[in-house]
Amino acid sequence: MDFFLLPLAVLSFVLGSLIGSFLNVVIYRLPAGISVVWPRSRCPHCGQVLSPIELVPIVSWVIQGGRCRNCKAPISVRYPAVEALTAVLFTVAALLRPVFPDLLFIWAFIALLVALSFIDIDTKTLPNSLNFAGIVLGLLGALLLGYPQAFPQALDGGLMGAGLIALFAGFGGLLYNRFKDGPREGPFGLHLVHLAAMVGAWGGMWGTVGGVWLGGLGIVVGLFNASLNARSGKVFALHDGLTLGLAALAPLLAWVLGLSPLESLRGMLVSAGGMALAGMLYWWLRNPSDKVEPETENPGGYVTVMGYGDVVLAGFLGVWLGFTSLMVAVFIAVLAGAIIGSVLRRRGGDNQIPFGPYLAIGGLIAFFYGKALVQWYLGYLGLA
């Protein structure tokens, strides 16, 4: 086994550095609306087309002293850093899970998270093309190979993960904006996610079957509302305080009545996540470009506490991790964000890191160690 691992580690490092080089192109071009395969890579300063010898990952940057061979302008250290990071992560993954075809899926998982993280740092956005690619790849692997997990668990984890972050954004926005309604965008908007959550939570009180049926009904009602908007141009919506308040009330009432508060929560998350992902998919298909447009002022003055790119990323991670390990990932993300954010604030400036990279860090750790961490924690509480 050791004899096999050494060449695999070398292969993984080389492959990871090559993929990292391609990810540098994706990170730069995708938000700019430029094809990631054409034209050929050029120096960003003088426009000189780079030769193959200038494109050797890590090595070319070191030999050239971090400068362009033609104009001698400095080349950012982030280019070899992304290549090295991807190479190291590929190698670690190969040493931890040296099994094919599973490792191929893990490498794709890592590559998507690296690209998403750096794009989020640069633009404060998470491209739908990469997020939904992660969801589709995870579901296909689950359906065809049973990996990264069985299909029912993958689908459930994706919906509940998206619902968790969507409702975190919903309740957080409601409190931060002092119970002011969010933007009423049609045909899909925040109000439909909150409506689906309310219906799913009340259906879930009666167990899994009720949660599935009424959760589905919440999505159907939202879709009907969306179709009305598409025809009339009007948005028919209940107040966010009402829908979110009733959604939060359902698990409490279920507990009082001796019903199923956990299934109520599950119905709430599945319904909210399904509607959130359906809405984001709709808006993306309507405008499939991931080009980042200049920010415009919000005339309504509503402040969002979390972008919906994070919601889709949580769905992506939920498909790959399952809901239990996703909770570990979210906890790690919040902890890392609190620590790193406080350090950056002490150093001054406004160069804060968005939540996406923290979710990616938490997702990677939870992918490999999530179940072990859960078992350790349950054992610590004396419940294992």
ROKOLPA-105131 format. One record per residue (C-alpha): x, y, z; residue in one letter; residue number from 0. Coordinates in steps of 0.02 Angstrom, whole numbers, plus 50000, padded with zeros to 5 digits. Example, Ala and Ser with C-alpha at 12.3 -4.5 7.8 and 13.67 -1.06 7.14 Angstrom:
BEGIN
{site {50615 49775 50390} "A" 0}
{site {50684 49947 50357} "S" 1}
This chain:
BEGIN
{site {50000 50000 50000} "M" 0}
{site {50143 50120 50043} "D" 1}
{site {50226 50081 49877} "F" 2}
{site {50063 50125 49789} "F" 3}
{site {50035 50286 49887} "L" 4}
{site {50201 50368 49842} "L" 5}
{site {50174 50374 49652} "P" 6}
{site {49991 50418 49682} "L" 7}
{site {50044 50565 49791} "A" 8}
{site {50166 50626 49658} "V" 9}
{site {50034 50608 49522} "L" 10}
{site {49907 50699 49630} "S" 11}
{site {50025 50845 49663} "F" 12}
{site {50067 50866 49478} "V" 13}
{site {49886 50850 49425} "L" 14}
{site {49830 50968 49562} "G" 15}
{site {49955 51101 49508} "S" 16}
{site {49894 51088 49328} "L" 17}
{site {49712 51101 49383} "I" 18}
{site {49761 51247 49494} "G" 19}
{site {49836 51335 49343} "S" 20}
{site {49671 51313 49251} "F" 21}
{site {49575 51373 49405} "L" 22}
{site {49674 51535 49399} "N" 23}
{site {49600 51562 49226} "V" 24}
{site {49425 51521 49288} "V" 25}
{site {49442 51636 49438} "I" 26}
{site {49493 51782 49329} "Y" 27}
{site {49385 51756 49175} "R" 28}
{site {49219 51688 49237} "L" 29}
{site {49167 51846 49332} "P" 30}
{site {49227 51951 49184} "A" 31}
{site {49115 51856 49064} "G" 32}
{site {49263 51791 48961} "I" 33}
{site {49277 51614 48895} "S" 34}
{site {49387 51507 49007} "V" 35}
{site {49458 51408 48859} "V" 36}
{site {49492 51546 48732} "W" 37}
{site {49590 51656 48698} "P" 38}
{site {49758 51591 48759} "R" 39}
{site {49829 51657 48922} "S" 40}
{site {49918 51825 48911} "R" 41}
{site {50016 51939 49024} "C" 42}
{site {49889 52056 49106} "P" 43}
{site {50011 52202 49087} "H" 44}
{site {50084 52194 48911} "C" 45}
{site {49963 52072 48829} "G" 46}
{site {50101 51954 48772} "Q" 47}
{site {50036 51777 48737} "V" 48}
{site {50117 51659 48862} "L" 49}
{site {50222 51517 48792} "S" 50}
{site {50209 51340 48861} "P" 51}
{site {50369 51362 48960} "I" 52}
{site {50290 51512 49048} "E" 53}
{site {50138 51410 49098} "L" 54}
{site {50223 51273 49199} "V" 55}
{site {50133 51281 49367} "P" 56}
{site {50232 51353 49513} "I" 57}
{site {50400 51324 49428} "V" 58}
{site {50382 51459 49294} "S" 59}
{site {50339 51592 49423} "W" 60}
{site {50489 51545 49530} "V" 61}
{site {50614 51539 49385} "I" 62}
{site {50553 51705 49316} "Q" 63}
{site {50566 51786 49486} "G" 64}
{site {50380 51824 49489} "G" 65}
{site {50392 51936 49335} "R" 66}
{site {50337 51931 49154} "C" 67}
{site {50477 51876 49036} "R" 68}
{site {50428 52008 48909} "N" 69}
{site {50388 52168 49006} "C" 70}
{site {50463 52122 49176} "K" 71}
{site {50302 52177 49264} "A" 72}
{site {50269 52087 49428} "P" 73}
{site {50152 51937 49426} "I" 74}
{site {50043 51914 49580} "S" 75}
{site {50101 51781 49702} "V" 76}
{site {49923 51720 49708} "R" 77}
{site {49944 51626 49544} "Y" 78}
{site {50072 51501 49612} "P" 79}
{site {49982 51504 49780} "A" 80}
{site {49820 51440 49700} "V" 81}
{site {49919 51308 49604} "E" 82}
{site {50011 51252 49761} "A" 83}
{site {49852 51251 49866} "L" 84}
{site {49760 51143 49739} "T" 85}
{site {49911 51027 49723} "A" 86}
{site {49922 51004 49912} "V" 87}
{site {49735 50974 49931} "L" 88}
{site {49736 50847 49789} "F" 89}
{site {49883 50757 49871} "T" 90}
{site {49802 50755 50044} "V" 91}
{site {49641 50688 49968} "A" 92}
{site {49737 50549 49880} "A" 93}
{site {49823 50498 50041} "L" 94}
{site {49660 50499 50139} "L" 95}
{site {49548 50417 50008} "R" 96}
{site {49658 50321 49884} "P" 97}
{site {49509 50235 49802} "V" 98}
{site {49449 50256 49623} "F" 99}
{site {49330 50318 49556} "P" 100}
{site {49292 50404 49722} "D" 101}
{site {49452 50505 49715} "L" 102}
{site {49404 50580 49547} "L" 103}
{site {49244 50648 49626} "F" 104}
{site {49341 50716 49774} "I" 105}
{site {49463 50807 49659} "W" 106}
{site {49317 50887 49567} "A" 107}
{site {49240 50935 49735} "F" 108}
{site {49403 51018 49788} "I" 109}
{site {49428 51110 49623} "A" 110}
{site {49253 51184 49628} "L" 111}
{site {49274 51244 49807} "L" 112}
{site {49443 51325 49770} "V" 113}
{site {49373 51419 49620} "A" 114}
{site {49216 51472 49714} "L" 115}
{site {49317 51534 49863} "S" 116}
{site {49435 51646 49767} "F" 117}
{site {49297 51715 49655} "I" 118}
{site {49198 51758 49811} "D" 119}
{site {49349 51845 49887} "I" 120}
{site {49373 51947 49728} "D" 121}
{site {49193 51989 49682} "T" 122}
{site {49085 51947 49834} "K" 123}
{site {48986 51830 49721} "T" 124}
{site {48973 51641 49699} "L" 125}
{site {48943 51592 49516} "P" 126}
{site {48788 51487 49488} "N" 127}
{site {48877 51387 49353} "S" 128}
{site {49003 51318 49478} "L" 129}
{site {48879 51299 49621} "N" 130}
{site {48751 51204 49517} "F" 131}
{site {48890 51102 49436} "A" 132}
{site {48935 51041 49611} "G" 133}
{site {48754 50997 49648} "I" 134}
{site {48728 50905 49483} "V" 135}
{site {48894 50811 49497} "L" 136}
{site {48856 50757 49676} "G" 137}
{site {48681 50698 49631} "L" 138}
{site {48742 50604 49477} "L" 139}
{site {48876 50518 49579} "G" 140}
{site {48749 50473 49712} "A" 141}
{site {48626 50407 49583} "L" 142}
{site {48748 50307 49476} "L" 143}
{site {48882 50255 49602} "L" 144}
{site {48808 50285 49773} "G" 145}
{site {48950 50410 49804} "Y" 146}
{site {48980 50529 49893} "P" 147}
{site {48825 50456 49978} "Q" 148}
{site {48662 50369 49935} "A" 149}
{site {48546 50470 49824} "F" 150}
{site {48405 50497 49951} "P" 151}
{site {48528 50564 50080} "Q" 152}
{site {48614 50672 49949} "A" 153}
{site {48451 50750 49891} "L" 154}
{site {48389 50773 50069} "D" 155}
{site {48554 50850 50123} "G" 156}
{site {48555 50971 49976} "G" 157}
{site {48379 51033 50007} "L" 158}
{site {48399 51048 50194} "M" 159}
{site {48568 51132 50177} "G" 160}
{site {48500 51264 50058} "A" 161}
{site {48348 51286 50171} "G" 162}
{site {48456 51310 50326} "L" 163}
{site {48556 51454 50252} "I" 164}
{site {48403 51528 50164} "A" 165}
{site {48308 51536 50328} "L" 166}
{site {48462 51602 50419} "F" 167}
{site {48462 51742 50291} "A" 168}
{site {48273 51763 50307} "G" 169}
{site {48263 51775 50496} "F" 170}
{site {48424 51876 50504} "G" 171}
{site {48361 51999 50374} "G" 172}
{site {48194 52014 50462} "L" 173}
{site {48277 52060 50627} "L" 174}
{site {48414 52169 50553} "Y" 175}
{site {48289 52269 50450} "N" 176}
{site {48170 52285 50598} "R" 177}
{site {48033 52174 50526} "F" 178}
{site {48033 52262 50358} "K" 179}
{site {47985 52151 50211} "D" 180}
{site {48120 52100 50090} "G" 181}
{site {48115 52146 49904} "P" 182}
{site {47962 52077 49813} "R" 183}
{site {48046 52011 49656} "E" 184}
{site {47946 51914 49530} "G" 185}
{site {47917 51783 49480} "P" 186}
{site {48033 51713 49615} "F" 187}
{site {48083 51805 49772} "G" 188}
{site {48121 51789 49956} "L" 189}
{site {47936 51791 50000} "H" 190}
{site {47908 51626 49910} "L" 191}
{site {48049 51542 50007} "V" 192}
{site {47971 51601 50170} "H" 193}
{site {47797 51544 50113} "L" 194}
{site {47863 51370 50069} "A" 195}
{site {47951 51360 50237} "A" 196}
{site {47790 51402 50329} "M" 197}
{site {47686 51271 50237} "V" 198}
{site {47821 51137 50254} "G" 199}
{site {47843 51170 50441} "A" 200}
{site {47658 51148 50477} "W" 201}
{site {47648 50993 50369} "G" 202}
{site {47799 50917 50454} "G" 203}
{site {47710 50923 50622} "M" 204}
{site {47616 50767 50570} "W" 205}
{site {47770 50667 50525} "G" 206}
{site {47876 50636 50371} "T" 207}
{site {47728 50604 50255} "V" 208}
{site {47642 50765 50304} "G" 209}
{site {47804 50861 50287} "G" 210}
{site {47835 50793 50114} "V" 211}
{site {47658 50825 50052} "W" 212}
{site {47636 50998 50126} "L" 213}
{site {47817 51043 50091} "G" 214}
{site {47783 50999 49910} "G" 215}
{site {47622 51099 49922} "L" 216}
{site {47722 51249 49982} "G" 217}
{site {47831 51236 49827} "I" 218}
{site {47678 51214 49715} "V" 219}
{site {47595 51367 49792} "V" 220}
{site {47754 51466 49764} "G" 221}
{site {47764 51410 49583} "L" 222}
{site {47581 51456 49556} "F" 223}
{site {47617 51626 49631} "N" 224}
{site {47765 51643 49514} "A" 225}
{site {47657 51601 49363} "S" 226}
{site {47530 51733 49415} "L" 227}
{site {47670 51859 49426} "N" 228}
{site {47736 51811 49255} "A" 229}
{site {47564 51844 49179} "R" 230}
{site {47509 51998 49274} "S" 231}
{site {47675 52076 49324} "G" 232}
{site {47614 52090 49504} "K" 233}
{site {47688 52006 49656} "V" 234}
{site {47565 51930 49778} "F" 235}
{site {47651 51904 49944} "A" 236}
{site {47616 51886 50128} "L" 237}
{site {47719 51986 50252} "H" 238}
{site {47885 51905 50296} "D" 239}
{site {47849 51928 50480} "G" 240}
{site {47691 51823 50460} "L" 241}
{site {47763 51680 50356} "T" 242}
{site {47927 51667 50453} "L" 243}
{site {47838 51688 50619} "G" 244}
{site {47716 51548 50581} "L" 245}
{site {47859 51440 50518} "A" 246}
{site {47952 51462 50682} "A" 247}
{site {47792 51430 50782} "L" 248}
{site {47757 51259 50704} "A" 249}
{site {47898 51159 50786} "P" 250}
{site {47858 51236 50955} "L" 251}
{site {47674 51193 50938} "L" 252}
{site {47719 51017 50881} "A" 253}
{site {47823 50993 51038} "W" 254}
{site {47681 51056 51149} "V" 255}
{site {47554 50942 51063} "L" 256}
{site {47667 50790 51072} "G" 257}
{site {47686 50782 50884} "L" 258}
{site {47851 50786 50788} "S" 259}
{site {47952 50948 50807} "P" 260}
{site {48102 50874 50716} "L" 261}
{site {47996 50827 50566} "E" 262}
{site {47920 51001 50571} "S" 263}
{site {48095 51074 50561} "L" 264}
{site {48139 50953 50422} "R" 265}
{site {47984 51001 50323} "G" 266}
{site {48027 51185 50346} "M" 267}
{site {48206 51162 50284} "L" 268}
{site {48165 51048 50138} "V" 269}
{site {48027 51163 50075} "S" 270}
{site {48129 51322 50095} "A" 271}
{site {48281 51242 50015} "G" 272}
{site {48182 51173 49868} "G" 273}
{site {48104 51342 49833} "M" 274}
{site {48270 51435 49855} "A" 275}
{site {48361 51320 49734} "L" 276}
{site {48218 51324 49609} "A" 277}
{site {48217 51514 49615} "G" 278}
{site {48404 51529 49593} "M" 279}
{site {48400 51405 49450} "L" 280}
{site {48261 51506 49367} "Y" 281}
{site {48356 51671 49380} "W" 282}
{site {48516 51590 49318} "W" 283}
{site {48433 51509 49167} "L" 284}
{site {48351 51675 49129} "R" 285}
{site {48521 51759 49131} "N" 286}
{site {48651 51620 49118} "P" 287}
{site {48803 51734 49120} "S" 288}
{site {48904 51734 49281} "D" 289}
{site {48979 51903 49237} "K" 290}
{site {48983 52017 49388} "V" 291}
{site {48891 52179 49354} "E" 292}
{site {48926 52343 49446} "P" 293}
{site {48828 52361 49606} "E" 294}
{site {48672 52469 49600} "T" 295}
{site {48589 52560 49743} "E" 296}
{site {48447 52474 49832} "N" 297}
{site {48304 52598 49827} "P" 298}
{site {48206 52504 49960} "G" 299}
{site {48348 52513 50084} "G" 300}
{site {48332 52329 50130} "Y" 301}
{site {48497 52256 50192} "V" 302}
{site {48529 52071 50156} "T" 303}
{site {48629 51980 50289} "V" 304}
{site {48683 51840 50172} "M" 305}
{site {48683 51818 49984} "G" 306}
{site {48589 51680 49897} "Y" 307}
{site {48750 51618 49819} "G" 308}
{site {48789 51555 49994} "D" 309}
{site {48620 51468 49994} "V" 310}
{site {48662 51372 49836} "V" 311}
{site {48837 51334 49902} "L" 312}
{site {48757 51260 50058} "A" 313}
{site {48648 51153 49945} "G" 314}
{site {48804 51098 49851} "F" 315}
{site {48891 51051 50014} "L" 316}
{site {48734 50966 50081} "G" 317}
{site {48729 50850 49930} "V" 318}
{site {48909 50797 49959} "W" 319}
{site {48911 50793 50150} "L" 320}
{site {48736 50752 50208} "G" 321}
{site {48646 50865 50330} "F" 322}
{site {48735 50807 50488} "T" 323}
{site {48909 50838 50420} "S" 324}
{site {48848 51000 50342} "L" 325}
{site {48804 51061 50516} "M" 326}
{site {48985 51026 50564} "V" 327}
{site {49042 51124 50411} "A" 328}
{site {48932 51273 50456} "V" 329}
{site {48997 51272 50635} "F" 330}
{site {49177 51270 50574} "I" 331}
{site {49137 51408 50449} "A" 332}
{site {49061 51520 50583} "V" 333}
{site {49206 51486 50702} "L" 334}
{site {49337 51520 50567} "A" 335}
{site {49245 51676 50513} "G" 336}
{site {49239 51743 50690} "A" 337}
{site {49425 51712 50719} "I" 338}
{site {49492 51771 50551} "I" 339}
{site {49369 51916 50542} "G" 340}
{site {49422 51981 50712} "S" 341}
{site {49606 51971 50661} "V" 342}
{site {49572 52068 50501} "L" 343}
{site {49473 52201 50594} "R" 344}
{site {49615 52226 50718} "R" 345}
{site {49733 52256 50573} "R" 346}
{site {49617 52389 50507} "G" 347}
{site {49542 52417 50335} "G" 348}
{site {49384 52347 50258} "D" 349}
{site {49460 52197 50168} "N" 350}
{site {49343 52071 50248} "Q" 351}
{site {49323 51894 50180} "I" 352}
{site {49144 51844 50132} "P" 353}
{site {49061 51689 50203} "F" 354}
{site {49086 51577 50051} "G" 355}
{site {49271 51535 50080} "P" 356}
{site {49233 51495 50262} "Y" 357}
{site {49096 51376 50206} "L" 358}
{site {49219 51296 50086} "A" 359}
{site {49347 51271 50225} "I" 360}
{site {49214 51197 50337} "G" 361}
{site {49152 51087 50195} "G" 362}
{site {49324 51015 50159} "L" 363}
{site {49357 50976 50342} "I" 364}
{site {49184 50902 50367} "A" 365}
{site {49199 50797 50208} "F" 366}
{site {49348 50702 50279} "F" 367}
{site {49319 50716 50466} "Y" 368}
{site {49136 50766 50490} "G" 369}
{site {49073 50597 50551} "K" 370}
{site {49223 50574 50665} "A" 371}
{site {49195 50746 50741} "L" 372}
{site {49011 50708 50771} "V" 373}
{site {49055 50542 50855} "Q" 374}
{site {49186 50627 50962} "W" 375}
{site {49064 50760 51017} "Y" 376}
{site {48927 50635 51058} "L" 377}
{site {49054 50533 51156} "G" 378}
{site {49107 50691 51249} "Y" 379}
{site {48926 50717 51299} "L" 380}
{site {48909 50535 51346} "G" 381}
{site {48781 50501 51210} "L" 382}
{site {48884 50391 51095} "A" 383}
